[in-house]
Amino acid sequence: MVDTYHVWWDVRLLDVLARAGGRIVSYQVCDWVLPLPADVLLGRGHVGDGVIDFGPISAAVLAAGYQGDVEVEIFNAAVWDAPPDQTAATVVERFAAVLGG
C-alpha cells in the first residue's frame, strides 16, 4: 500500500516504488496540511491543500504497474463538518487538477 500521508517525505520513496513492481495493492491520497493539529493523524487535507508533490509519486506508482483505484482518505474534522456535496465537489475538482484524472 502507498499512503501518501505516511511516505511522501521519504527521500528514497521513488526508488522504493520503482522496486515495488506489481506489488502495490492500494494507492491512498490526501495532503499534509500545516500547521498540524494536536492529533497529527487528523492533519490530512484535500489534495492540493498541503505540501505533497503528487506528480512524481503518482507517476512512480503507475510506472510500478499499479492499475487499481486511487483512494481519497481524509481524516480532518473541518472536512468532516463540511456539507457532503461540497466535499465531493472538492475531491472531484482537486483530483482532476492535481492528479490529472
N, C-alpha and C positions, 0 to 999 in steps of 0.2 A: 504494500500500500504506500502511496505517496500522498502525504498530508502536508500541503504547503505550509501550514501554520507551524509545523514541528520541524521542517527541514530546510526552509528557504535560506537560512543563514549559513548553512554548511558550505564551506569553500570547496569541498570535494563533491558536492551534490551532482553536478553534471557528469563527472566521471563515474560516480556510483550508478547513476541512471543508465549510462551507456553500457555498463556491465550487467544490468538487470535483465537484458534480453526480453524474453516473453514472460517474465515472472511478475510483472506488475499486475495486480488484480483489482486495484481501485485507485482513482485519482481524485483527491478532495481539494477543493479550493476555498479559500477565504483570505482576507488580508490581515496583516499585522498592523493594528492601529496604535497610534501614540497620542497622548500618553496612555500607558497601560493602566487598566483599572486595578484595584486591590486584588481581585481574583483574576490573575493573569489569563486563565483559560477563557474568561468572558471578554477578552480583548480582541475577538475575531470580528472583523468588519466585512462589509461588501467588498468584492473585488474592485480595486481602484481607489479605495479609501485610505490605504496604508502604504507601506514601503516595499512590498514584494514586487519584484520584476517577473511577471508571469510568462513573458515571451520565451525566454531561454528555457525555463523549466518545462513549459508545455511542449516546446519543440523537442526537448530531450525525452520526455515521456512518450511522445508519439514516435520518435526515432527508435525507441526501445521496443516498439511493437505494440504498445497499448492501443486497443481499439474499443474499449468499453466506455461507459458513461463518465462524464465529469460531474462529480457531486459537489454541490454548493453546501458547505457546512458552516453555518454562522452561529456562534454562541455569543450573544450580545443582548443585554437587556433592552437597549434602545431599539434594536431591530425587532425583538420580540414584541415590544409595545406598539410598534407601528402597525397601521392597518395592513392586513394580509395582501390586499390587491396592490398597495403601494410597494410592499416588499417584493412581490412577484415581478412588478414592472421594473424595479431597480435591478433585480437579478438578471432579467432578460436584457435590459439596456447595457449593463456592465459586462455581461458575458460576451455580447457582440463586440463592444468597444475594446475590451481588454484582451479577451481570449480569441476574438475573431470568429465566433460561431453563432 
